[in-house]
Amino acid sequence: MNARLNARRRTVLAAGAAGAAALATGCGSSDGDGGEDASPAPSPPGDATGGAELARTGDIPVGGGTVFKEQKVVVTQPAEGEFKAFSAVCTHQSCLVSTVSDGTINCPCHGSRFSITDAAVEAGPATRPLPAEQISVSGGAIRLG
């Protein structure tokens, strides 16, 4: 009977070790260092993150803004001709902001609101402003980057 218990124990331990090895292999990276690439692949020409036109200046209302969900960016125009861009990912729990109204960028998940001027928190539960994003405005076109 002792031999049968030892055989079962070895079988269970071997199966457990094989499962752990498979899990570790699935979680590893192909380059063997366990980290991500230090430099991201360059964006193809015309990609929105590589300078493609995001919107026309006339598309962004003065005193308001527009959320670009696919790019996870919100562009605002606090004053005529002044354009700002911020991350559309709420700093509270990473929900995407959904609207811009009454001078604030609004998160639907828990009600956080951010200023269209500098993305400062106007109402919590978020405690940190939305990070700024780089845009360029030229010839009536707003571009990321």
C-alpha distance (Angstrom), angle and dihedral (degrees) to the residues before:
residue distance angle dihedral
M1 . . .
N2 3.81 . .
A3 3.82 90.4 .
R4 3.84 90.8 53.2
L5 3.84 91.9 52.1
N6 3.81 91.3 48.5
A7 3.82 90.4 49.6
R8 3.82 90.8 50.1
R9 3.80 91.2 47.1
R10 3.81 90.9 51.7
T11 3.83 90.7 48.7
V12 3.80 92.8 50.7
L13 3.81 92.7 45.7
A14 3.81 92.0 48.0
A15 3.80 91.8 49.3
G16 3.80 90.7 48.1
A17 3.80 92.3 49.5
A18 3.81 91.4 48.8
G19 3.80 90.8 50.4
A20 3.80 92.2 49.1
A21 3.81 91.0 49.1
A22 3.81 91.0 50.6
L23 3.81 90.9 48.9
A24 3.81 92.7 49.1
T25 3.80 91.2 48.5
G26 3.80 91.4 50.8
C27 3.80 91.9 51.1
G28 3.80 96.7 46.9
S29 3.77 128.2 92.3
S30 3.77 125.7 -113.6
D31 3.80 94.5 -120.3
G32 3.78 93.9 57.8
D33 3.81 98.7 -126.2
G34 3.80 94.7 97.6
G35 3.81 93.0 -129.8
E36 3.74 136.6 97.8
D37 3.78 125.0 -98.4
A38 3.79 111.0 -77.0
S39 3.80 92.6 -136.7
P40 3.79 123.9 40.1
A41 3.78 119.7 -130.6
P42 3.80 111.8 -92.0
S43 3.79 116.0 -98.9
P44 3.77 115.3 -107.7
P45 3.82 116.5 -110.3
G46 3.78 111.5 -81.0
D47 3.80 94.0 21.4
A48 3.83 110.9 141.1
T49 3.78 92.0 -121.8
G50 3.79 91.1 50.2
G51 3.80 97.9 59.3
A52 3.80 104.3 -74.2
E53 3.77 114.9 147.8
L54 3.79 111.3 -82.9
A55 3.81 98.0 -177.3
R56 3.78 144.0 -27.6
T57 3.79 116.7 -100.5
G58 3.81 89.3 -117.7
D59 3.82 89.6 59.8
I60 3.82 92.7 65.6
P61 3.83 112.3 75.0
V62 3.80 119.2 -132.4
G63 3.81 107.9 -107.4
G64 3.80 90.2 17.1
G65 3.76 141.8 56.5
T66 3.78 148.7 -149.8
V67 3.80 129.9 -110.6
F68 3.81 115.4 -138.3
K69 3.80 100.7 -160.2
E70 3.80 97.5 -175.7
Q71 3.81 91.7 54.1
K72 3.83 92.5 36.5
V73 3.79 90.3 -130.2
V74 3.79 133.9 124.0
V75 3.82 119.4 -155.3
T76 3.79 119.0 -160.4
Q77 3.79 136.0 -173.9
P78 3.82 105.6 -154.7
A79 3.82 91.6 174.4
E80 3.80 132.5 11.8
G81 3.82 108.6 -68.8
E82 3.84 94.6 2.4
F83 3.81 111.6 114.9
K84 3.79 126.3 -173.8
A85 3.80 131.5 179.7
F86 3.78 130.0 -157.1
S87 3.76 137.9 172.6
A88 3.80 111.0 -85.3
V89 3.83 90.2 -145.4
C90 3.80 110.7 103.2
T91 3.80 113.7 -125.0
H92 3.82 91.4 -139.2
Q93 3.81 102.9 66.8
S94 3.82 104.7 -19.9
C95 3.81 97.9 -99.0
L96 3.78 116.0 150.4
V97 3.80 114.1 -105.7
S98 3.78 110.0 -120.1
T99 3.80 112.3 -167.1
V100 3.78 144.6 23.0
S101 3.80 115.7 -147.0
D102 3.80 141.2 141.5
G103 3.81 91.6 13.1
T104 3.80 96.1 -53.5
I105 3.79 139.8 98.7
N106 3.80 105.7 -131.8
C107 3.80 132.1 -147.4
P108 3.82 114.3 -154.7
C109 3.81 97.0 -158.1
H110 3.81 102.1 70.8
G111 3.80 104.8 -8.1
S112 3.79 102.1 -99.0
R113 3.81 113.9 161.7
F114 3.80 128.3 -163.1
S115 3.82 131.4 -163.8
I116 3.81 115.5 -103.1
T117 3.82 88.4 -141.2
D118 3.81 101.8 57.9
A119 3.85 105.2 -8.9
A120 3.81 90.9 -112.8
V121 3.79 114.6 160.0
E122 3.82 110.1 -92.6
A123 3.83 94.6 173.0
G124 3.81 131.3 8.6
P125 2.92 168.9 -135.0
A126 3.84 80.8 115.0
T127 3.81 111.7 80.5
R128 3.82 100.4 -173.7
P129 3.83 128.5 62.6
L130 3.78 122.2 -113.7
P131 3.82 110.4 -91.5
A132 3.81 115.9 -106.3
E133 3.81 119.5 -110.9
Q134 3.80 125.7 -152.1
I135 3.80 117.8 -112.4
S136 3.78 134.6 165.4
V137 3.79 125.2 -147.8
S138 3.78 118.3 -156.6
G139 3.78 133.9 149.2
G140 3.79 92.4 -3.8
A141 3.80 92.4 -54.2
I142 3.81 125.9 117.1
R143 3.80 113.9 -152.8
L144 3.78 132.4 -177.5
G145 3.77 115.8 -119.0
